[in-house]
Amino acid sequence: METTPDGKTKMPKVAKVKNKMPAPVQITAEQLLREAKERELELVPPPPKQKISDPEELAAYRMRKRKAFEDNIRKNRSWMTNWIKYAQWEESQKEYQRARSIWERALDVDHRNITVWLKYAEMEMRARQINHARNIWDRAVTILPRANQFWYKYTYMEEMLENIAGCRQVFERWMEWEPEEQAWHAYINMELRYKELDRARSIYERFVIVHPEVKNWIKYAKFEEKNSYISSSRRIYERAVEFFGEDNMDEKLLIAFARFEEGQKEHDRARVIYKYALDHLPKDLCQEIYKQYTIHEKKFGSRAAIEDVIVSKRRYQYEEEIKTNPNNYDAWFDYLRLLEADGNTDQIEETYERAIANIPPSQVKRHWRRYIYLWINYALFEELEAENMEKTREVYKACLDIIPHKAFTFAKLWLLFAQFEIRQKNLNVARRILGTAIGKCPKNKLFRGYIELELQLREFDRCRILYEKYLEFLPENCTVWIKYAELETILGDSERTRAIYELAINQTKLDMPEVLWKAYIDFEIDQEEFEKTRDLYRRLLERTQHVKVWLSFAQFEKGTNEEHAIDNARDVFKQANKALKTTDDKEQRLMLLESWQAFEIETGDESAIEAINKMMPQKVKKRRKIQTEDGTEAGWEEYYDYIFPDEESAKPNLKLLALAKKWKETQD
């Protein structure tokens, strides 16, 4: 700080930072530390080396160091690092007795500290004081028998000293505490290093009892196999299977056993093991078993054996699916298809019985459709594969008894039952079945199937009776009327055909009247009854003024090939134009005029073509308001309108009439 002439302290000027914006390149703390390390700024230089030249100086140096160590220990006796450093320093000074004293004092403070025991014993081993080291290891494993480091170090020391008997004795003491698996493996490996197979085998015997896991039994068996004791290895696998039993069996053990037999080329034994596993293990634990079994059979089995494995696996999968959801009929179908390929009739029938026992819980037809096909397949199997006709008949009857016919039925089932009886040459029984079906639940498909049957048998009187019953049941079905009339046409009875058509068109309600009228008209045309056809067209036009009827009428007149056919067709077009002029459907009228124009062009009458061209409307684009359902306006839209010449001339008068009507309403 500076002082002013009057003695006051003058504060130093602080430079003001004008630009407080962040620097374009930011430096992080990590960069600063890394740069300091690169420059070795944080390294502390080592202390200067001291050279001791006489014993008095050495004694003084040792006194200072011991005093410092003792002071550190006095400050915190439980801090083992100070004890370890003190003992290691005494060791560096070759003062082993003092070092032992320090180690013993440390153990008095904390005798459960593993590091202290390890460092103490390692010091004795470095000093080649073997008996001292043994004494320390004995004390350590006695006080802390679960500290595996002591045992490993102790056995390693004895083995390095080639004291194999002492090493074995230490291992035996260790094994009495039943340590983890690695300790047993260390003991076994030690015996194997000195070719003591019998001793290793006895250790394995104790090992699999103390740690009875599957992997340990497998290791024991592989040990015997590796040393070419095949019978002993097989005996161990068998003992393991007996030891675990059926309740605790593991697939890894059985797979290892089977692979062992496969390696010994005992393929029949391996196959028996795989089958035993599939029979006794839960199905959800057999995935790997199936896989290995399949691989084995592909390598060493026949084609039949491979297929048997695959079928067995798929059978298990289907069993699991139907166990989860018995009403999964697709799974039943796949399962039964698999069994039918196998060809075991008894098993197939049993599975069919299990499948059909799962009746759908609701009376909704779509829930029954897949289920009914189970019955159908069952009946077809009994008829075609098992060739048991009586059983087939029983299946059909049982199925028909289950179906709630008041709610719904399946015509296919009735028809299949009747066709089966026909194949058995029981025609009366088949007719009785179809008659019962029509009486209980009349359906279109039933009537059609019954009529088709009688047609094939050429029983036309029965067909007529069935058609009459069909029409009593469904009088609005135009297809039935047409089929009935076609039957009479084929039989050559025109009067009956005409009577049927007359009855049909006089029905108050029809589903497709246009198809019926067309069929009637086509019938009269085929009979070349042109007057009756014209009469039909006129009767139809009394009911509807649709443009297609007029066009069909005109086309008929043109195609009659009579003397005045063209004039008659032109008259029809004129009548149609006059009739459609009164309607509001301008598009139909435009369609008529276009057809009329094409007709005149075809006939080649120029004056008529010119007259038609004058009748053609003008296409005009207009706008109108769009109204929503609640009556509000939603904008405007464009549309095309057609203005005919006769409408153009009447337009002012129509406007005048509209204004007059509006004025009258206002006055009222």
C-alpha positions in Angstrom: 0.0 0.0 0.0 1.1 3.6 -0.6 0.8 6.5 1.8 -0.1 10.1 0.9 2.1 13.1 2.0 -0.3 13.7 4.8 0.2 10.2 6.2 -3.0 8.6 5.0 -3.0 5.1 3.5 -3.7 5.1 -0.2 -5.6 2.1 -1.5 -4.2 0.6 -4.7 -6.2 1.0 -7.8 -8.0 -2.1 -9.0 -8.1 -2.6 -12.7 -11.7 -2.6 -14.0 -12.7 -5.4 -16.2 -14.3 -3.8 -19.2 -15.3 -6.9 -21.1 -17.1 -9.4 -18.9 -18.1 -11.7 -21.8 -16.8 -15.3 -21.5 -13.6 -16.1 -23.3 -14.0 -17.9 -26.6 -11.8 -20.7 -25.3 -12.8 -22.0 -21.8 -10.1 -23.6 -19.6 -11.4 -26.3 -17.3 -10.0 -27.4 -13.9 -9.1 -30.8 -15.5 -6.9 -29.0 -18.1 -5.2 -27.1 -15.4 -4.4 -30.2 -13.4 -3.2 -32.1 -16.5 -0.9 -29.2 -17.5 0.5 -29.1 -14.0 1.2 -32.8 -14.0 2.8 -32.5 -17.4 5.1 -29.8 -16.1 5.7 -31.9 -12.9 4.7 -28.9 -10.8 3.0 -31.0 -8.1 5.9 -33.4 -7.6 7.7 -33.0 -4.3 11.4 -33.4 -4.5 12.8 -36.3 -2.6 14.5 -35.7 0.8 18.2 -35.5 0.7 20.0 -38.8 1.3 21.8 -39.3 4.6 25.1 -41.0 4.8 25.8 -42.7 8.2 29.5 -43.3 8.7 29.8 -44.6 12.3 27.8 -46.8 14.8 26.9 -43.9 17.1 25.3 -42.0 14.2 23.4 -45.2 13.2 22.2 -45.7 16.8 21.0 -42.1 17.0 19.2 -42.5 13.7 17.5 -45.7 14.9 16.5 -44.0 18.1 14.9 -41.1 16.3 13.0 -43.4 14.0 11.8 -45.7 16.8 10.7 -42.7 18.8 8.7 -41.4 15.9 7.1 -44.8 15.3 6.3 -45.2 19.0 4.8 -41.7 19.1 2.6 -42.5 16.1 1.4 -45.7 17.7 0.8 -43.9 21.0 -1.4 -41.4 19.2 -3.6 -44.1 17.7 -3.1 -47.7 18.7 -5.8 -49.1 16.6 -4.4 -47.8 13.3 -2.7 -50.9 12.0 -0.8 -49.1 9.3 1.5 -47.6 11.8 2.3 -51.0 13.3 2.9 -52.5 9.9 5.3 -49.7 8.9 7.1 -50.0 12.2 7.6 -53.8 11.9 8.7 -53.6 8.2 11.2 -50.9 9.1 12.7 -53.1 11.9 12.8 -55.9 9.3 14.7 -53.7 6.9 17.2 -53.0 9.7 17.6 -56.8 10.1 16.2 -56.5 13.7 13.9 -59.6 13.4 13.5 -60.0 17.1 12.3 -56.4 17.5 10.0 -56.9 14.4 8.5 -60.0 15.9 7.9 -58.1 19.1 6.1 -55.3 17.2 4.0 -57.9 15.3 3.0 -59.6 18.5 2.1 -56.2 20.1 -0.1 -55.5 17.0 -1.8 -58.8 17.3 -2.6 -58.0 21.0 -4.3 -54.9 19.8 -6.3 -56.6 16.9 -5.9 -60.3 16.6 -8.6 -60.6 13.9 -6.8 -58.4 11.4 -6.0 -60.6 8.5 -3.4 -58.3 7.0 -1.3 -58.3 10.1 -1.2 -62.1 10.2 -0.3 -62.3 6.5 2.5 -59.7 6.8 3.9 -61.3 9.9 4.0 -64.8 8.3 5.5 -63.4 5.0 8.3 -61.7 7.0 9.2 -65.0 8.6 9.1 -66.8 5.2 11.4 -64.1 3.7 13.8 -64.6 6.6 13.6 -68.4 5.9 12.3 -68.9 9.5 10.1 -71.9 8.5 9.2 -73.1 11.9 8.3 -69.5 13.0 6.2 -69.2 9.9 4.4 -72.6 10.6 3.8 -71.4 14.1 2.2 -68.2 12.8 0.0 -70.0 10.3 -1.1 -72.5 12.9 -2.1 -69.7 15.2 -3.9 -67.9 12.3 -5.9 -70.8 11.1 -6.9 -71.7 14.6 -8.1 -68.2 15.4 -9.6 -67.4 12.0 -10.5 -70.7 10.3 -12.8 -69.2 7.8 -10.1 -66.9 6.4 -9.2 -68.8 3.3 -6.1 -66.7 2.6 -4.3 -68.3 5.5 -5.1 -71.9 4.3 -4.0 -71.1 0.7 -0.8 -69.5 1.9 -0.1 -72.2 4.4 -0.6 -75.1 1.9 1.4 -73.3 -0.8 4.3 -72.8 1.6 4.3 -76.5 2.6 4.1 -77.6 -1.0 7.0 -75.3 -2.0 9.0 -76.8 0.8 8.1 -80.2 -0.8 6.6 -81.2 2.5 3.7 -83.0 0.8 2.6 -84.9 3.9 2.5 -81.7 5.9 0.6 -80.0 3.0 -1.9 -82.9 3.0 -2.3 -82.6 6.7 -3.1 -78.9 6.4 -5.7 -79.6 3.7 -7.3 -82.2 5.9 -7.5 -79.7 8.8 -9.1 -77.3 6.3 -11.6 -79.7 4.9 -12.9 -80.4 8.4 -14.4 -76.9 8.2 -16.2 -77.8 4.9 -15.1 -74.7 3.0 -16.4 -73.6 -0.4 -15.9 -75.5 -3.6 -12.7 -73.8 -4.7 -10.9 -75.1 -1.6 -11.9 -78.7 -2.4 -10.7 -78.2 -6.0 -7.4 -76.9 -4.7 -6.9 -80.1 -2.6 -7.9 -82.3 -5.5 -5.5 -80.5 -7.9 -2.7 -80.9 -5.4 -3.2 -84.6 -5.2 -3.4 -84.8 -9.0 -0.1 -83.0 -9.4 1.5 -85.9 -7.6 -0.5 -88.6 -9.5 -2.5 -89.6 -6.3 -5.7 -90.6 -8.2 -7.0 -92.8 -5.3 -6.6 -89.9 -2.9 -8.3 -87.5 -5.3 -11.2 -89.9 -5.8 -11.7 -90.1 -2.0 -11.7 -86.3 -1.8 -14.3 -86.2 -4.6 -16.4 -88.6 -2.6 -16.4 -86.3 0.4 -16.8 -83.3 -1.8 -20.0 -84.3 -3.5 -21.5 -85.1 -0.1 -20.6 -81.7 1.4 -21.6 -79.8 -1.8 -24.2 -81.9 -3.5 -24.8 -79.8 -6.6 -25.3 -81.2 -10.0 -22.2 -79.6 -11.5 -20.0 -81.2 -8.8 -21.3 -84.7 -9.6 -20.7 -84.0 -13.3 -17.1 -82.9 -12.5 -16.5 -86.1 -10.5 -17.8 -88.3 -13.3 -15.7 -86.4 -15.9 -12.7 -86.8 -13.7 -13.2 -90.6 -13.8 -13.8 -90.5 -17.5 -10.7 -88.4 -18.1 -8.6 -91.0 -16.3 -10.2 -93.8 -18.4 -12.3 -95.2 -15.6 -15.4 -95.6 -17.7 -17.3 -98.0 -15.5 -16.6 -95.8 -12.5 -17.8 -92.7 -14.3 -21.0 -94.5 -15.4 -21.6 -95.6 -11.8 -21.2 -92.0 -10.6 -23.8 -90.8 -13.1 -26.2 -93.5 -11.9 -25.5 -92.7 -8.3 -26.2 -89.0 -9.0 -29.5 -89.9 -10.7 -30.5 -91.9 -7.6 -29.2 -89.2 -5.3 -31.4 -86.5 -6.7 -34.4 -88.7 -7.4 -37.4 -87.8 -9.7 -38.5 -84.8 -7.6 -35.2 -83.0 -7.7 -33.9 -84.2 -11.1 -32.0 -81.7 -13.2 -31.8 -81.8 -17.0 -28.1 -80.8 -17.0 -27.2 -84.1 -15.2 -29.2 -86.2 -17.6 -27.8 -84.4 -20.7 -24.3 -84.9 -19.4 -25.0 -88.6 -18.7 -26.4 -89.0 -22.2 -23.4 -87.3 -23.8 -21.1 -89.5 -21.8 -22.9 -92.6 -23.2 -22.8 -91.0 -26.7 -19.0 -90.5 -26.3 -18.7 -94.2 -25.5 -20.8 -95.1 -28.6 -23.5 -96.5 -26.4 -26.3 -94.9 -28.4 -29.0 -97.2 -27.1 -28.1 -96.2 -23.5 -28.1 -92.5 -24.5 -31.5 -92.9 -26.1 -32.9 -94.6 -22.9 -31.6 -91.7 -20.8 -33.2 -89.1 -23.1 -36.5 -91.0 -22.9 -36.3 -91.3 -19.2 -35.7 -87.5 -18.9 -38.7 -86.8 -21.1 -40.9 -89.1 -19.0 -39.9 -87.9 -15.6 -39.0 -84.2 -16.0 -41.6 -81.5 -16.0 -42.5 -80.5 -19.6 -41.4 -76.9 -19.2 -37.8 -78.1 -18.3 -37.4 -80.3 -21.3 -36.5 -77.8 -24.0 -32.8 -78.5 -24.0 -33.5 -82.3 -23.6 -35.6 -82.2 -26.8 -32.9 -80.2 -28.6 -30.1 -82.6 -27.6 -32.2 -85.7 -28.3 -33.0 -84.4 -31.7 -29.3 -83.7 -32.4 -28.4 -87.2 -31.2 -31.0 -88.9 -33.4 -29.9 -86.9 -36.4 -26.4 -88.0 -35.9 -26.9 -91.7 -35.0 -30.6 -92.5 -35.3 -32.8 -93.7 -38.1 -35.4 -91.6 -39.9 -38.2 -93.1 -37.9 -36.4 -92.3 -34.7 -35.9 -88.6 -35.8 -39.5 -88.3 -36.7 -40.5 -89.8 -33.3 -38.5 -87.2 -31.5 -39.9 -84.3 -33.5 -43.5 -85.7 -33.0 -42.9 -86.1 -29.3 -41.7 -82.5 -29.0 -44.6 -81.1 -31.0 -47.1 -83.3 -29.0 -45.7 -81.8 -25.8 -46.1 -78.2 -27.2 -49.7 -78.9 -28.2 -50.5 -80.5 -24.8 -49.2 -77.3 -23.1 -51.3 -75.1 -25.4 -54.6 -77.0 -24.8 -53.8 -77.2 -21.1 -53.5 -73.4 -21.0 -56.7 -72.8 -23.0 -58.9 -75.9 -23.6 -61.2 -73.8 -25.9 -58.3 -73.1 -28.3 -59.8 -75.2 -31.1 -57.0 -74.4 -33.6 -54.5 -76.0 -31.2 -56.8 -79.1 -31.1 -56.9 -79.2 -34.9 -53.1 -79.1 -35.2 -52.7 -81.7 -32.5 -55.1 -84.1 -34.1 -53.5 -83.6 -37.5 -50.2 -84.5 -36.0 -51.7 -87.7 -34.4 -53.4 -88.6 -37.6 -50.1 -88.5 -39.4 -48.8 -90.9 -36.7 -51.7 -93.3 -37.3 -52.5 -94.5 -33.8 -56.3 -94.9 -34.0 -57.0 -95.4 -30.3 -55.0 -92.3 -29.4 -56.6 -90.2 -32.1 -60.1 -91.2 -30.9 -59.2 -90.5 -27.3 -57.9 -87.0 -28.3 -61.1 -86.3 -30.4 -63.2 -87.2 -27.3 -61.1 -84.8 -25.2 -61.5 -82.1 -27.8 -65.3 -82.3 -28.3 -65.8 -82.3 -24.5 -64.8 -78.6 -24.5 -68.2 -77.2 -25.4 -68.2 -73.4 -26.0 -69.6 -71.6 -22.8 -71.9 -69.2 -24.7 -74.7 -69.7 -27.2 -73.2 -67.4 -29.8 -72.9 -69.0 -33.2 -69.4 -67.5 -34.0 -68.0 -69.2 -30.9 -69.3 -72.6 -32.2 -68.0 -72.5 -35.7 -64.5 -73.8 -35.1 -65.9 -76.3 -32.5 -68.4 -77.9 -35.0 -65.5 -78.6 -37.3 -64.0 -80.8 -34.6 -67.1 -83.0 -34.8 -67.0 -83.0 -38.6 -63.4 -84.0 -38.7 -64.1 -86.7 -36.1 -67.0 -88.1 -38.2 -64.9 -88.1 -41.4 -62.0 -89.8 -39.6 -64.3 -92.6 -38.3 -65.8 -93.0 -41.8 -62.7 -92.7 -44.0 -59.8 -93.8 -41.8 -61.2 -96.1 -39.1 -64.0 -97.3 -41.4 -66.4 -97.6 -38.5 -69.7 -96.6 -39.9 -71.8 -97.1 -36.8 -69.4 -94.9 -34.8 -69.6 -92.3 -37.5 -73.4 -92.3 -37.2 -73.1 -91.9 -33.4 -70.8 -89.0 -33.8 -73.2 -87.1 -36.1 -76.2 -87.8 -33.8 -74.3 -86.7 -30.7 -73.2 -83.5 -32.4 -76.8 -82.7 -33.5 -78.0 -83.3 -29.9 -75.5 -80.8 -28.5 -76.3 -77.9 -30.9 -79.0 -75.5 -29.5 -81.2 -75.5 -32.6 -83.6 -73.0 -31.2 -80.8 -70.4 -31.1 -78.9 -71.4 -34.3 -77.9 -74.5 -36.3 -75.3 -75.6 -38.8 -76.8 -76.7 -42.2 -73.4 -78.1 -43.2 -73.7 -80.7 -40.5 -77.2 -81.8 -41.5 -76.1 -82.1 -45.1 -73.0 -84.1 -44.3 -75.0 -86.5 -42.2 -77.5 -87.0 -45.0 -74.8 -87.5 -47.6 -73.2 -90.1 -45.3 -76.4 -92.0 -45.2 -76.7 -91.8 -48.9 -73.3 -93.3 -49.2 -74.5 -96.1 -47.0 -77.5 -96.5 -49.4 -80.0 -95.3 -46.8 -81.9 -92.9 -48.9 -85.0 -92.8 -46.8 -82.9 -92.1 -43.7 -81.2 -89.3 -45.5 -84.5 -87.7 -46.5 -85.7 -88.1 -42.9 -82.6 -86.3 -41.7 -83.1 -83.4 -44.1 -86.8 -83.2 -43.3 -86.1 -83.1 -39.6 -83.6 -80.3 -40.2 -86.1 -78.2 -42.2 -88.7 -78.8 -39.6 -86.5 -77.8 -36.7 -84.5 -74.9 -38.2 -85.3 -74.0 -41.9 -82.4 -72.4 -43.6 -81.5 -71.4 -47.2 -78.6 -73.8 -47.3 -80.7 -76.7 -46.1 -83.4 -76.1 -48.7 -80.8 -75.8 -51.4 -79.0 -78.9 -50.4 -82.2 -81.0 -50.2 -83.4 -79.7 -53.6 -80.0 -80.4 -55.1 -80.2 -84.0 -53.7 -83.6 -84.6 -55.2 -82.5 -83.0 -58.5 -79.6 -85.5 -58.7 -82.1 -88.3 -58.0 -84.4 -86.9 -60.7 -87.3 -86.6 -58.2 -88.9 -83.5 -59.8 -92.2 -83.8 -57.9 -90.3 -83.8 -54.6 -88.3 -80.8 -55.9 -91.6 -79.0 -56.6 -92.8 -79.7 -53.1 -89.6 -78.5 -51.6 -89.6 -75.3 -53.6 -93.2 -74.7 -52.4 -92.1 -75.2 -48.8 -89.0 -73.0 -49.4 -91.2 -70.2 -50.8 -93.6 -70.5 -47.9 -90.6 -70.0 -45.6 -89.0 -67.2 -47.6 -91.5 -65.7 -50.1 -89.4 -62.5 -50.6 -86.4 -64.4 -52.0 -86.3 -63.7 -55.7 -83.5 -66.2 -56.3 -85.8 -69.1 -55.2 -88.6 -68.0 -57.5 -86.2 -67.8 -60.4 -84.7 -71.2 -59.7 -88.2 -72.7 -59.4 -89.2 -71.2 -62.7 -86.0 -72.4 -64.3 -86.8 -75.9 -63.1 -90.2 -75.8 -64.8 -88.5 -74.3 -67.9 -86.1 -77.2 -68.1 -89.0 -79.6 -67.7 -90.7 -77.8 -70.6 -93.8 -76.6 -68.8 -94.1 -73.0 -69.9 -97.5 -72.4 -68.4 -96.2 -73.4 -64.9 -93.2 -71.3 -65.4 -95.3 -68.3 -66.4 -97.6 -68.9 -63.4 -94.6 -69.0 -61.0 -93.3 -65.7 -62.4 -96.8 -64.1 -62.1 -97.0 -65.2 -58.5 -93.5 -63.9 -57.9 -94.0 -60.4 -59.3 -97.3 -60.0 -57.4 -95.6 -60.5 -54.0 -95.8 -57.4 -51.8 -92.2 -57.7 -50.7 -89.2 -58.8 -52.7 -85.5 -58.5 -52.1 -84.4 -58.1 -55.7 -87.4 -57.3 -57.9 -85.4 -56.0 -60.8 -83.6 -59.4 -61.1 -87.0 -61.2 -61.0 -88.6 -59.0 -63.7 -85.5 -59.4 -65.9 -85.7 -63.1 -65.6 -89.4 -63.1 -66.5 -88.8 -60.8 -69.5 -85.8 -63.0 -70.6 -88.0 -66.0 -70.3 -90.7 -64.5 -72.6 -88.0 -63.4 -75.0 -86.6 -66.9 -75.2 -90.2 -68.1 -75.8 -90.4 -65.5 -78.6 -93.6 -64.2 -77.0 -93.0 -60.5 -78.0 -96.5 -59.2 -77.2 -96.3 -60.7 -73.8 -92.9 -59.2 -73.4 -94.2 -55.8 -74.3 -97.0 -56.3 -71.9 -94.5 -57.1 -69.1 -92.5 -54.0 -69.9 -95.6 -51.8 -69.7 -96.6 -53.4 -66.4 -93.1 -52.8 -65.1 -93.2 -49.2 -66.2 -96.4 -48.7 -64.3 -94.4 -49.5 -61.2 -91.2 -47.7 -62.0 -90.1 -45.1 -64.5 -86.4 -45.8 -64.2 -84.4 -45.0 -67.3 -82.8 -48.5 -67.4 -86.2 -50.0 -67.9 -86.9 -47.7 -70.8 -83.5 -48.4 -72.4 -84.1 -52.1 -72.0 -87.5 -51.8 -73.6 -86.1 -49.9 -76.5 -83.2 -52.4 -76.9 -85.8 -55.2 -76.9 -87.9 -53.4 -79.7 -84.7 -52.9 -81.7 -83.7 -56.5 -81.4 -87.1 -58.1 -82.3 -86.2 -57.9 -86.1 -89.8 -57.2 -86.9 -90.9 -55.0 -89.8 -91.3 -51.8 -87.7 -88.7 -52.6 -85.0 -86.8 -49.3 -85.5 -90.0 -47.2 -85.4 -91.2 -49.1 -82.3 -87.9 -48.4 -80.6 -88.0 -44.7 -81.5 -91.6 -44.6 -80.1 -90.3 -46.1 -76.9 -87.6 -43.4 -76.7 -90.2 -40.7 -77.3 -92.4 -42.1 -74.6 -89.5 -42.3 -72.2 -88.5 -38.7 -72.9 -92.0 -37.5 -72.2 -92.2 -39.6 -69.0 -88.9 -38.5 -67.7 -89.6 -34.9 -68.4 -92.0 -34.9 -65.5 -89.4 -36.2 -63.1 -86.7 -34.1 -61.4 -83.9 -36.5 -62.2 -82.1 -34.7 -65.0 -79.2 -37.2 -65.1 -81.6 -40.1 -66.1 -83.1 -37.9 -68.8 -79.6 -37.1 -70.1 -78.7 -40.8 -70.1 -81.8 -41.5 -72.1 -81.1 -38.8 -74.7 -77.5 -40.0 -75.1 -78.7 -43.5 -75.7 -81.3 -42.2 -78.1 -78.7 -40.2 -79.9 -76.4 -43.3 -80.3 -79.4 -45.3 -81.6 -80.2 -42.6 -84.2 -76.6 -42.5 -85.3 -76.6 -46.2 -85.7 -79.8 -46.2 -87.8 -78.5 -43.3 -89.9 -81.5 -40.9 -89.8 -80.0 -37.4 -90.1 -83.2 -35.5 -89.4 -83.7 -37.5 -86.3 -80.1 -36.9 -85.2 -80.6 -33.2 -85.7 -83.8 -33.3 -83.6 -82.0 -35.2 -80.8 -79.1 -32.7 -80.8 -81.6 -29.9 -80.2 -83.0 -31.8 -77.2 -79.5 -32.2 -75.6 -79.2 -30.1 -72.4 -76.6 -27.4 -71.6 -74.1 -28.1 -68.8 -74.0 -25.2 -66.3 -71.9 -24.8 -63.2 -73.9 -23.5 -60.1 -73.4 -22.8 -56.5 -75.5 -23.8 -53.5 -75.4 -23.5 -49.7 -74.3 -26.4 -47.6 -76.3 -27.0 -44.5 -75.4 -29.3 -41.6 -77.7 -31.6 -39.8 -78.6 -29.0 -37.2 -79.6 -26.5 -39.9 -76.6 -24.2 -39.8 -74.9 -23.1 -42.9 -71.4 -24.6 -43.6 -70.5 -22.7 -46.7 -71.0 -23.1 -50.5 -70.3 -25.9 -52.9 -70.2 -26.0 -56.7 -72.2 -28.5 -58.8 -73.2 -29.1 -62.4 -76.7 -28.7 -63.5 -78.3 -29.5 -66.9 -80.7 -27.0 -68.6 -82.8 -28.6 -71.3 -84.1 -26.4 -74.2 -87.8 -26.9 -73.2 -87.0 -25.7 -69.7 -85.2 -22.6 -71.0 -88.3 -21.4 -72.8 -90.5 -21.9 -69.8 -88.1 -20.3 -67.4 -89.7 -16.8 -67.3 -93.2 -18.2 -66.8 -91.9 -20.4 -64.0 -90.3 -17.5 -62.3 -93.5 -15.5 -62.6 -95.5 -18.3 -61.1 -93.1 -18.6 -58.2 -93.3 -14.9 -57.5 -97.1 -15.0 -57.6 -97.1 -18.0 -55.2 -94.8 -16.2 -52.8 -97.0 -13.0 -52.9 -100.1 -15.1 -52.2 -98.4 -16.7 -49.2 -97.5 -13.3 -47.9 -101.1 -12.1 -48.3 -102.4 -15.0 -46.4 
